[in-house]
């Protein structure tokens, strides 16, 4: 699912900041070796952190129904994960980098969720809105400066982009077929043999009356 989010983010940046043919949208670690090989204007979205959003974790089971509305399977609710990207601009001049980064900021700020036009088939099949935030201060446990230090590069202006996506949890389980017929229960006195005169009908089919009826009364 992560690569599906990569593609959706690429489409958003292509549509609003870096049209096809004007440069490259990459997902590389922006270290010294990669920077030395780059020779075209680039927006780089480096995925540096993956964490579950535990506040959105759900309990219980989700029912899957067929075309008639009958429950056929049950599965666990999806788990939501925050994918954090470090978006940077790379050109030969700082002014051009700032212009490119500004275009990326404008394209991302224009929406609070990934737009339907940017979703891949797999993301569209989730039937869920996928939140997107940009340039929100990161948690205290994360430092952008520490990320650059780990990459061995010099600090550059960047956008912290977070996309929260549901991940399906497997497996799912088939359920027993629904009850469509009633059941008969034979009642006996404590310690005695079955008494046919006390036979009662337990009706469990839909729309059946809740009270039991003596079959002999029905005959009368």
N, C-alpha and C positions, 0 to 999 in steps of 0.2 A: 504493500500500500504506500510505502514511502516514495517509491519511484513515481507513483501516480500523482502524489502531491507535488513532486519536483516538476512534472510536466505541466500541471495546472499553474504553478507559479511562473514557469517559463512563458506560458501563454499570456498571463497577466502582464508581465514585463514587456513582452513583444508587442502587445496591443497598445500600451500606453507610454512606453519609454524608449524602446529600442526596436524599431520595426525591422522586419526581415531584410537583410542586405546592408543594414546600417552598422552592424557589429555582432557580437556574440553574447549569448547568455550561457554562463558556465556554472558548474557546481563543484569546482576544485577547491582543495585547501589552499588558501592564498599565501603560500610560503615563498621563500626567495627563489627556489628553483622554478616554480610555476610562473612567477612574475617575470623572470628573465626570459622565458620562452614566449611570453605573450607579445603579439605584434599587431593586434587589432583592437578597437574600442570594445570593452567588455564590461558587462554587469555580471558579477560573480555572486552567487547565492550559496554560501558554504553552510551546510547543515552541521552545527556544532553541538547540539544538545537535543536529547529525546527523553521526555519525562511524562509519566501518566498524570493526568488531571484527576486526582483522587476525589475531588469534590463532585465530579460527575459520575462516579461509579454507582451502579444500580444493583439491587439485589432481586432475587426471584428469577422467573423464567418468562420468556416471550413466546406467545402462541403463534404458530404459522397456520393459516387457514387455506383451504382450497377454494375453488370458485363458488361453492355453495355455502361457504361460511363455516364448515366443519373443521375443527382443529385436527391437524394431521401430524404436526411435529412441534416440539418445544426446544428452545435454545436459550443460552445465557445472553443477557444484554451485552451490547458492545462495550469495549473499554475505550475511553477517550485519551489521546496522547497529544502533547504539545511538541510540535516540531519547530525548533528555533533555528533561524537562518541568519547569518551575518552577510548582509548585502553590501557590496563595495563596488565602486566604479574604477576602471583602469583605462587610462589613455596616456598620451605623451605629455600632456599639460595639466596642471592642477585645475585650471579654470574649466577645461573641458570635463574633467572628472566631476567637478561640482555641478556643472550643468546636467550631466547625465544622472547623477545621484538625485538632483532635484526633480528630474522627470520621473524617476522611479518612485520617489516619495509621493508625487502627485498622483501617479497611477494607483498606488496602494492605498492612499488615504481616501480615495473616492469610493471605497467599498468596505463594509464591515464583515462580509463573508466572501468566499470565492464565488465569482459570478458563474451562473449556469453555462455560459458560453465557453468558460475555461475548463470545465470539468471533463475528465476522461470518462469513458463508459463505466469503469469500475467505481469511480467516485459518485457518478450519477445514480448507480444502482443502490447506493446506500440510502437514498431518499432522506438525506439529512442536510441541514445547513451547516457549512464548514466555516467556523469563525476565523477571522484574520485580523491581527493587530500589527501595527508598525510603530517603531520608535517609542514604545512604552518602556519606561525604566525597568531593567531586568531585576530579578530577585537578588537579595543581598548575597545569596550563595553563589552568584555568578558575577564575574567582572570581565568586561570587554578587554580591558588592558591585559588581564591574565590570559585571555584567549590568544591575543597577539604575541604575548611572550612565549606561549606554548608552540606557536607556529614558527617562531624564530624570525619574525619580520618586524618592520617598523609600524607603529600605530598609524592607521589611516581613518578618515571619516567613514562611518558605516551606518547602516540602518539595521536595527534588530527587528526582524519579522518573525512572528509566531503564528503558526497555523495549527489549529486544534482539530484533529480528525478522529472519527470513530474507527476502531479496528474490530472486525467481527471475531467473536470467540467461538471456537469449535470444540467438540462436535455438537451436533444437534441430535435430538432423540425422537424416534417415532412414538406415537401414543396409540393406545388400544382403540379399536373402533367404538363409536358411540353406542349406547344402549338404546335399542329400538323396540324391545319386547318386554312384557311384564314377567314377574317371577312368582311362583307359588310357594307358600311356606306352610308346613304342617306343624301345628301347635300341639304339644302334649302336656299333661299335668306332671308336676314334679314327681318323679319316681314311678310314673305309670306308663302304660303303652300308649301309642298314638291313638287319638280319638278322631275318627273321620268326621264326627258331627261338629268338630271345632275347627275344621279346615277353613282357613282364611286366604284371601287372595291379596297379595302385596303388589300393587300396580306401580311400576316404576317407569312406564312409558310416558312420553310427553303428554301434557294436558289431561292426565288421568286424575280422578278424584282422590283426595288424600286419605279418606276414611276407608277401612276394610269392610267388606260386605260378606255376609254368610251366604254361600251358594244356595242353600235351601230357601233362604228368603227371596233370592232372585227367581227361583222356580215358582214360588207362590205369587 
